């Protein structure tokens, strides 16, 4: 056999015979949901809208960029991708022979009695040569250098190739999972930032309400001391002041806790340059989304793509389980030199090689192969269900966001009108109370109604902004930093 032909033969057999695979043909399961409400092919997909364009607030952009750099969940997801890539390389390595080079020296001492027993003429031959055998024994040196491979399996039926394909799909799945973590992180940072702004707005409203109630209490106390008001009115005014103080402490605590949550998402301290004064009134923080929704929005979400890659990996595992029923061939071979003298190690007379193919045919395994095949088929069915569940979850998220979107604008307009009407009612009631026309109870009820309407208005404002963020995330937005460039149009 020609020098080096063993490794070349193995590589050629791998190329010719390793293309066979017993994996079932993959078919993407049909979506188990109806069409999205308003789903069309029109409109810019959320996946093509950069988060810097969707969140025009410079402070929010700064926070998102900081989170994408320092958030530990995203860092773990990125490390998982690298780990999955390494696992794929490990699983793919058996497709090729593992060639090793080795050099060895063997020193062996053989007793004279053993040597004479094996070769009765050894002593006479040594005496004739003038070099009699030593009395203790004979020391034999053997030197060897070889290049070869051991236990290389020919992938005749695609077992190794199927396992490699499964590892590759798991690697792709981990990449989509990392993208999904990024998408969720962008939305969570935006939501936490908006929540902090809302807390600040509620805190400001409560401070203004407390100041107004303290003025009313002071006036009521003067009127009570002058005999023009009752103790009941005084205690009612005192109650409103204490309630406002309790609410102020509550919003102070809530603001601090929400800032801590935002800082956890950032993975770093909130920059000193972030100014939340003014709350939700600081300006435009979230952009609007177009009405049109691409019809393929669900299959473009990274969490659904990750589930599909897991399904494809489970499908590939079936091919490996099927191949276990068929014969396998392993090759072992080496080529090198072996000599009793180091000086003559690389001479032509010292050349040596071995080639040892081995075939293994499964006959009885106690039902292990059958059970393993059944287990892989069940894992594939489980992956199908998980893929369908991911689509159903995405459908619900998008549908819920669209339903909320259609009603929150009306609710916000109605709540704003309620605040305006409550403010007018409180102003009139306070004037009548100060003029002695009505009791303090009328002014108190009007003030409590105004405060409640103002609180509810901020809650609705937050819900509307959060709905825009949720819809952006549900449609797969948050992966790009900047909007995708428009496709070039050719002119005739």
C-alpha positions in Angstrom: 0.0 0.0 0.0 1.3 3.5 -0.9 2.6 5.8 1.8 -0.3 7.8 3.4 -3.0 5.9 1.5 -4.8 4.7 4.6 -5.9 8.2 5.7 -6.8 9.1 2.1 -8.8 5.9 1.7 -10.8 6.7 4.9 -11.5 10.2 3.8 -12.7 9.1 0.3 -15.0 6.5 1.8 -16.4 9.1 4.1 -17.2 11.4 1.2 -18.8 8.6 -0.9 -20.7 6.8 1.8 -21.3 9.4 4.5 -23.9 11.4 2.5 -26.7 8.9 3.4 -29.0 9.9 6.2 -32.1 8.3 7.7 -33.6 11.6 9.0 -37.3 12.1 8.3 -37.9 14.8 5.7 -38.7 18.0 7.7 -42.0 19.8 7.1 -42.8 22.9 8.9 -46.1 22.4 10.9 -48.9 24.7 9.7 -49.6 27.6 12.2 -52.3 26.5 14.7 -53.9 30.0 14.8 -56.1 32.0 12.5 -54.9 35.1 10.7 -54.0 38.1 12.8 -56.7 40.9 13.0 -55.6 43.4 10.4 -52.8 41.2 9.1 -51.7 42.4 5.7 -48.6 42.6 3.7 -48.5 46.3 4.0 -46.7 48.4 6.5 -43.1 48.4 7.7 -42.4 45.3 9.8 -41.5 46.0 13.4 -38.4 43.9 12.9 -37.1 46.6 10.4 -37.7 49.5 12.8 -34.6 50.3 14.8 -35.1 50.8 18.5 -33.5 54.3 18.3 -36.2 55.3 15.8 -39.0 53.7 17.9 -37.7 55.3 21.1 -36.8 58.9 20.2 -36.2 59.9 23.8 -32.3 60.4 24.0 -32.3 59.3 27.7 -34.2 56.1 26.9 -31.8 55.4 24.0 -28.8 55.9 26.4 -30.4 53.4 28.9 -31.1 50.8 26.2 -27.5 51.0 24.9 -26.2 50.7 28.4 -28.4 47.6 29.1 -27.3 45.9 25.8 -23.7 46.2 27.0 -24.0 45.3 30.7 -27.1 43.2 31.3 -26.2 39.9 32.7 -29.0 37.9 31.2 -28.0 39.0 27.8 -24.4 38.2 28.6 -25.4 34.7 29.7 -27.4 34.2 26.5 -24.4 35.2 24.4 -22.2 32.8 26.3 -24.7 30.0 25.7 -24.5 30.7 22.0 -20.7 30.2 22.1 -21.1 27.1 24.2 -23.6 25.7 21.7 -21.2 26.5 18.9 -18.4 24.6 20.7 -20.8 21.6 21.2 -21.6 21.6 17.5 -17.9 21.5 16.6 -17.4 18.6 19.0 -20.3 16.7 17.6 -19.1 17.3 14.0 -15.5 16.2 14.6 -16.2 12.4 14.3 -17.1 13.0 10.7 -13.3 13.1 10.0 -10.6 10.8 11.1 -8.7 11.8 14.2 -5.0 11.5 13.0 -2.4 11.2 15.7 1.4 11.0 15.6 3.3 9.1 18.2 6.9 8.2 19.0 7.9 5.5 21.5 10.9 3.7 22.8 10.5 0.2 24.4 13.3 -1.3 26.5 12.9 -4.9 27.5 15.3 -7.3 29.3 14.9 -11.0 28.5 16.4 -13.6 30.9 19.0 -15.9 29.3 16.9 -19.0 30.2 13.9 -17.6 28.2 16.2 -16.7 25.3 17.8 -20.1 25.2 14.4 -21.8 25.5 13.1 -19.9 22.5 16.4 -20.2 20.5 18.6 -23.2 21.6 21.3 -22.1 19.1 21.6 -18.6 20.5 24.4 -19.4 22.9 26.5 -21.3 20.3 26.0 -18.5 17.7 27.0 -15.9 20.2 30.2 -17.9 21.2 31.1 -18.3 17.5 30.8 -14.6 17.0 33.2 -13.9 19.9 30.4 -12.2 21.9 29.0 -14.7 24.4 25.6 -14.0 25.9 25.7 -12.1 29.2 25.0 -14.1 32.3 22.1 -11.9 33.5 20.0 -11.4 30.4 19.6 -9.5 27.1 18.4 -6.0 26.9 16.4 -5.2 23.8 15.6 -1.7 22.5 12.8 -1.0 20.1 12.1 2.4 18.6 9.0 3.4 16.7 7.4 6.4 15.0 3.9 6.2 13.4 1.0 8.3 12.2 -2.5 6.7 12.3 -6.1 6.8 13.5 -8.1 4.5 15.7 -11.8 3.6 15.9 -12.8 5.9 13.0 -16.5 5.1 12.2 -17.6 5.2 8.5 -20.8 7.2 8.6 -22.5 4.8 6.1 -26.1 5.5 7.3 -25.7 9.1 8.6 -25.7 8.5 12.3 -22.9 10.9 13.0 -24.2 13.3 10.4 -27.6 13.3 12.0 -26.1 14.0 15.4 -24.0 16.8 13.9 -27.2 18.2 12.3 -29.0 18.1 15.6 -26.2 20.0 17.3 -26.1 22.6 14.5 -29.8 23.2 14.9 -29.4 23.6 18.7 -26.7 26.1 18.0 -29.0 28.1 15.7 -31.7 27.8 18.4 -29.4 29.3 21.0 -28.6 32.2 18.7 -32.4 32.9 18.2 -32.8 32.7 22.0 -30.1 35.3 22.5 -32.0 37.5 20.0 -35.2 36.9 21.9 -33.5 37.9 25.2 -32.3 41.1 23.5 -35.8 41.9 22.2 -37.3 41.3 25.7 -34.5 43.4 27.3 -35.2 46.4 25.1 -38.9 46.3 25.9 -38.3 45.8 29.6 -35.9 48.7 29.8 -38.4 51.0 28.0 -41.2 49.8 30.3 -39.2 50.3 33.4 -38.1 53.8 32.3 -41.8 54.7 31.5 -42.8 53.4 34.9 -40.2 55.5 36.7 -41.5 58.6 34.8 -45.0 57.8 35.8 -43.9 57.4 39.4 -42.4 60.8 39.3 -45.5 62.3 37.7 -47.7 60.7 40.5 -45.3 62.0 43.1 -45.6 65.5 41.7 -49.4 65.4 41.6 -49.5 64.1 45.2 -47.2 66.9 46.3 -49.4 69.5 44.7 -52.5 67.9 46.2 -50.9 67.8 49.6 -50.0 71.5 49.4 -53.6 72.3 48.4 -55.1 70.2 51.1 -52.7 71.8 53.7 -54.0 75.2 52.6 -57.6 74.0 52.9 -56.8 72.6 56.3 -55.2 75.8 57.5 -58.2 77.8 56.3 -60.7 75.4 57.9 -58.8 75.6 61.2 -59.0 79.4 61.1 -62.7 79.2 60.4 -63.2 76.7 63.2 -61.2 78.9 65.6 -63.4 81.8 64.5 -66.6 79.8 65.1 -67.6 79.8 61.4 -66.9 76.1 60.8 -67.6 72.8 62.5 -65.1 70.4 64.1 -66.4 67.8 61.6 -65.2 69.9 58.7 -61.9 70.4 60.5 -61.4 66.6 61.0 -62.4 66.0 57.4 -59.7 68.4 56.2 -57.2 66.8 58.5 -58.1 63.3 57.1 -57.3 64.4 53.5 -54.0 65.8 54.6 -53.0 62.6 56.3 -54.1 60.6 53.3 -52.0 62.7 50.9 -49.0 62.3 53.2 -49.4 58.5 53.2 -49.7 58.5 49.4 -46.6 60.7 49.2 -44.6 58.2 51.2 -46.0 55.3 49.1 -45.0 57.0 45.8 -41.5 57.8 47.2 -41.0 54.2 48.0 -42.4 53.0 44.7 -40.2 55.4 42.8 -37.1 54.1 44.6 -38.0 50.5 44.0 -38.7 51.1 40.3 -35.4 52.8 39.9 -33.7 49.8 41.5 -35.5 47.5 39.0 -34.4 49.7 36.1 -30.8 49.6 37.4 -30.9 45.8 37.6 -32.0 45.7 33.9 -29.1 48.0 33.0 -26.6 45.9 34.8 -24.9 49.2 35.9 -25.8 52.3 37.9 -28.2 54.7 36.4 -26.2 57.5 34.9 -26.3 60.8 36.8 -27.3 62.6 33.5 -30.7 60.8 33.5 -33.2 63.4 34.5 -36.7 62.2 35.3 -38.1 65.6 36.5 -41.3 66.4 34.6 -42.3 62.7 34.5 -44.4 61.7 31.5 -44.6 65.3 30.4 -41.0 65.4 29.3 -42.0 64.9 25.6 -42.2 62.1 23.0 -40.8 58.9 24.4 -42.4 56.2 22.2 -43.2 56.4 18.5 -46.4 55.1 16.8 -46.6 51.9 14.8 -48.2 51.7 11.4 -51.6 50.0 11.1 -50.6 47.4 8.6 -49.2 44.1 10.0 -47.1 41.8 7.8 -48.8 38.5 7.3 -45.6 36.5 8.2 -45.0 38.4 11.5 -45.3 35.4 13.7 -42.7 33.2 12.0 -40.2 36.0 12.1 -40.1 36.3 15.9 -36.9 34.9 17.4 -38.6 32.8 20.0 -40.6 31.0 17.3 -37.5 30.5 15.2 -35.7 29.1 18.3 -38.6 26.6 18.8 -38.5 25.6 15.2 -34.7 24.9 15.3 -35.3 22.8 18.4 -37.9 20.9 16.3 -35.4 20.4 13.5 -32.8 19.1 16.0 -35.3 16.6 17.4 -36.1 15.5 13.9 -32.4 14.9 13.2 -32.1 12.8 16.3 -34.5 10.3 14.8 -32.1 9.7 12.0 -29.3 8.8 14.4 -31.7 6.5 16.3 -32.7 4.7 13.1 -29.0 4.2 12.1 -28.4 2.3 15.3 -30.3 -0.6 13.8 -27.8 -1.0 10.9 -24.2 -2.2 10.7 -21.4 0.1 11.6 -17.8 -0.1 10.3 -14.8 1.2 12.3 -11.3 1.6 10.9 -8.0 1.5 12.7 -4.8 2.1 10.8 -1.3 3.4 11.2 1.8 4.0 9.1 5.4 4.6 10.4 8.8 3.1 11.1 10.0 0.6 13.7 13.6 -0.4 14.4 15.7 -2.0 17.1 18.3 0.8 16.5 17.6 4.5 16.6 20.1 5.2 13.8 18.2 2.9 11.4 14.7 4.1 12.4 13.9 5.9 9.2 15.5 3.5 6.7 13.3 1.8 4.1 13.7 -1.6 5.7 12.1 -0.2 8.9 8.8 0.8 7.3 5.6 -0.7 9.0 1.9 -0.2 8.6 -1.3 -1.7 9.9 -4.9 -1.5 8.7 -7.7 -3.1 10.7 -11.4 -2.6 9.6 -14.1 -3.9 11.9 -17.8 -4.3 11.2 -20.4 -4.5 14.0 -24.0 -5.8 13.3 -26.6 -5.3 16.0 -28.4 -8.6 16.8 -29.9 -8.2 20.2 -29.8 -5.2 22.5 -32.6 -6.0 24.9 -35.0 -3.5 23.2 -32.7 -0.5 23.8 -32.6 0.5 20.1 -36.3 0.3 19.7 -36.9 2.3 22.9 -34.3 4.9 21.9 -36.1 5.3 18.5 -39.4 5.7 20.3 -38.0 8.2 22.7 -36.6 10.4 19.8 -40.0 10.2 18.0 -41.7 11.3 21.2 -39.2 14.1 21.6 -39.9 15.3 18.1 -43.7 15.3 18.8 -43.0 17.3 22.0 -41.0 19.8 20.0 -43.9 20.1 17.5 -46.2 20.9 20.4 -43.8 23.4 21.8 -43.4 25.1 18.4 -47.2 25.3 18.0 -47.5 26.7 21.6 -44.9 29.4 20.8 -46.9 30.5 17.8 -50.1 30.5 19.9 -48.4 32.5 22.6 -47.2 35.0 20.0 -50.6 35.2 18.4 -52.2 36.0 21.8 -49.6 38.7 22.6 -50.1 40.4 19.3 -53.9 40.1 19.4 -54.1 41.4 22.9 -51.9 44.3 22.1 -54.0 45.2 19.1 -57.2 45.0 21.1 -55.8 47.2 23.8 -54.5 49.6 21.2 -58.0 50.1 19.7 -59.5 51.1 23.1 -56.7 52.8 25.1 -56.9 56.0 22.9 -60.6 56.3 23.7 -60.0 55.6 27.3 -57.2 58.2 27.5 -59.4 60.9 25.8 -62.3 60.1 28.2 -60.0 60.2 31.2 -58.5 63.5 30.2 -62.0 65.0 29.8 -62.8 63.6 33.3 -59.7 65.4 34.8 -60.7 68.6 33.1 -64.3 68.4 34.4 -63.1 67.4 37.9 -60.8 70.4 38.0 -63.6 72.8 37.1 -65.9 71.1 39.7 -63.3 71.4 42.4 -62.5 75.0 41.6 -66.2 75.9 41.8 -66.7 73.9 45.0 -63.7 75.5 46.6 -65.0 79.0 45.7 -68.4 78.2 47.2 -66.8 76.8 50.4 -64.5 79.8 50.8 -67.5 82.1 50.2 -69.5 80.3 52.9 -72.1 79.0 50.4 -71.5 75.3 50.8 -70.0 73.1 53.5 -66.5 71.7 53.3 -67.8 68.3 52.5 -68.7 69.4 48.9 -65.2 70.8 48.4 -63.7 67.7 49.9 -65.6 65.3 47.6 -64.6 67.4 44.6 -61.0 67.5 45.6 -60.8 63.7 46.2 -62.5 63.1 42.8 -60.0 65.4 41.1 -57.0 63.7 42.7 -58.3 60.2 41.8 -59.0 61.3 38.2 -55.4 62.7 38.0 -54.0 59.4 39.3 -56.1 57.4 36.9 -55.0 59.6 34.0 -51.4 58.8 34.6 -52.1 55.1 34.9 -53.9 55.2 31.5 -51.1 57.2 29.9 -48.6 54.6 31.2 -50.8 51.7 29.9 -51.0 53.3 26.4 -47.2 53.7 26.2 -46.6 50.2 27.6 -49.1 48.9 25.0 -47.0 50.5 22.2 -43.8 48.9 23.7 -45.6 45.5 24.0 -46.9 45.6 20.5 -43.4 46.5 19.2 -41.9 43.6 21.1 -44.7 41.2 20.1 -44.1 42.0 16.4 -40.4 41.2 16.7 -39.1 44.7 17.2 -36.0 45.6 19.2 -33.3 43.7 17.3 -32.0 46.5 15.2 -30.4 49.6 16.5 -31.4 51.6 13.4 -34.1 51.1 10.8 -33.4 48.8 7.9 -32.4 50.7 4.7 -35.1 50.9 2.1 -34.6 48.6 -0.9 -33.1 50.3 -3.8 -35.4 50.9 -6.7 -34.2 50.7 -10.3 -35.2 53.4 -12.7 -35.9 52.7 -16.4 
